[in-house]
Amino acid sequence: MSRANDEVDRIVDAWENQRPDLDFAPLQVLSRVDRLSRLLDRARRTAFRRSELEPWEWDVLSALRRAGEPYRLSPKQLLQQTLVSSGTMTNRIDRLVARRLVRRESDPADRRSINVILSDDGRVRVDAAITRLVDAEAALLATLSAGERERLAGLLRKLSLGFDS
């Protein structure tokens, strides 16, 4: 039984002909991950654009939404979840405040600190975006059975944990 070849198979075959001394097994996996990442990035940008959000806005708004009611986090908590610098986060919060997607409020427990709070408009946009995102990502995985998706998720988790350590 022959299998269908994709672009990565063609690239690896060409390299194996040119450099038979190398093991191209890593490219079989990671080149596919890279290509799928680009497809996923496009699908995500489309889902966010339909909710009038940029990917960076999604990162901040979704962190606030995932926090649960009252959808409030400190700038430090947002930094930890979005992995950007303090200056970048300040700029992002300023821009989201200007768009009225979030607001700043003094922390009732410490008047010197502020919290960033998701606005009603921000919540509506992030909820619409996550619905679109889940639908788009489900379509990307439609060729896999539930069991295959579960096995793939487990393998990718294992790989990810290896990078994290």
C-alpha positions in Angstrom: 0.0 0.0 0.0 1.5 3.3 -1.0 1.2 6.5 1.0 0.5 10.0 -0.3 3.5 12.2 -0.4 3.4 15.8 0.8 5.8 18.7 0.2 8.0 17.6 3.2 8.4 14.1 1.6 9.6 15.7 -1.6 12.0 18.0 0.2 13.5 15.2 2.3 13.8 12.9 -0.7 15.7 15.6 -2.5 18.0 16.2 0.4 18.6 12.4 0.9 19.7 12.2 -2.7 22.1 15.1 -2.2 23.3 14.2 1.3 22.8 10.5 2.0 25.2 10.8 4.9 22.7 12.7 7.0 19.6 11.4 8.9 16.7 13.6 7.9 14.2 12.1 10.3 14.0 15.3 12.3 12.9 17.2 9.2 10.1 14.7 8.7 8.6 15.9 12.0 9.7 19.5 12.5 9.3 20.7 8.9 5.7 19.5 9.1 5.2 21.2 12.5 6.6 24.4 11.0 4.3 24.2 8.0 1.3 23.5 10.1 2.3 26.4 12.4 2.1 28.8 9.5 -1.3 27.4 8.5 -2.5 27.7 12.0 -1.2 31.3 12.3 -3.2 32.2 9.2 -6.4 30.6 10.5 -5.9 32.4 13.9 -5.3 35.8 12.2 -8.5 35.3 10.2 -10.5 34.4 13.3 -9.1 37.4 15.2 -9.6 39.8 12.3 -13.2 38.9 12.0 -13.5 40.0 15.7 -11.5 43.1 14.9 -8.6 42.0 17.0 -4.9 41.8 16.4 -3.1 38.7 17.6 -1.3 40.7 20.4 -4.7 42.0 21.5 -6.1 38.5 21.6 -3.2 37.4 23.9 -4.0 40.1 26.5 -7.8 39.9 26.2 -7.9 36.1 26.3 -5.7 36.1 29.4 -8.2 38.4 31.1 -11.2 36.3 29.9 -9.6 33.0 31.1 -9.1 34.6 34.6 -12.9 34.4 35.1 -15.1 37.0 36.6 -14.4 39.8 37.3 -11.9 39.4 34.4 -9.2 41.2 36.2 -5.4 40.8 36.3 -2.4 42.9 37.4 0.0 44.0 34.7 2.5 41.6 36.3 0.1 38.7 35.9 -0.4 39.7 32.3 3.3 39.7 31.7 3.6 36.2 33.1 0.9 34.9 30.8 2.0 36.7 27.6 5.8 36.6 27.9 6.4 40.1 26.8 8.5 42.8 28.4 7.1 45.3 30.9 7.4 48.2 28.4 5.6 46.2 25.7 2.8 45.3 28.2 2.4 48.9 29.2 2.1 49.9 25.6 -0.4 47.2 24.9 -2.5 48.1 27.9 -2.5 51.8 26.8 -3.6 50.8 23.3 -6.4 48.5 24.6 -7.6 51.2 27.0 -7.7 53.6 24.0 -9.9 51.1 22.1 -12.1 50.7 25.3 -11.4 46.9 25.3 -10.0 47.1 28.8 -9.9 49.7 31.7 -7.4 50.3 34.5 -8.6 50.5 38.1 -6.8 50.9 41.4 -6.4 47.6 43.2 -8.8 47.8 46.2 -6.3 45.8 48.3 -3.3 48.1 47.4 -4.2 51.6 46.2 -0.6 51.9 44.8 -1.3 49.0 42.3 -3.6 48.8 39.4 -5.6 46.1 37.8 -6.5 45.7 34.1 -10.1 44.8 33.7 -11.8 43.4 30.5 -14.6 45.7 29.3 -17.9 44.4 28.1 -16.9 45.1 24.5 -13.6 43.3 25.1 -15.4 40.3 26.4 -17.8 40.2 23.5 -14.9 40.3 21.0 -12.8 37.7 22.8 -15.8 35.4 23.1 -16.5 35.7 19.4 -12.9 35.2 18.5 -12.5 32.0 20.6 -15.6 30.6 19.0 -14.2 31.3 15.5 -10.8 30.0 16.5 -12.1 26.7 17.9 -14.2 26.2 14.7 -11.2 27.0 12.5 -8.8 24.7 14.4 -11.4 21.9 14.4 -11.5 22.2 10.6 -7.7 22.0 10.4 -7.9 18.7 12.3 -10.9 17.2 10.5 -8.9 14.5 8.8 -7.9 13.0 12.1 -10.1 10.8 14.3 -10.7 11.7 17.9 -8.2 9.0 18.9 -5.6 10.3 16.5 -6.0 13.8 17.8 -5.6 12.6 21.3 -2.4 10.7 20.5 -1.0 13.6 18.5 -1.8 16.0 21.4 0.0 13.7 23.8 3.1 13.4 21.6 3.2 17.2 21.1 2.8 17.7 24.8 5.8 15.4 25.5 7.8 17.3 22.9 6.8 20.7 24.3 7.6 19.6 27.9 11.1 18.6 26.6 11.6 22.2 25.3 10.3 23.7 28.5 12.9 21.9 30.6 
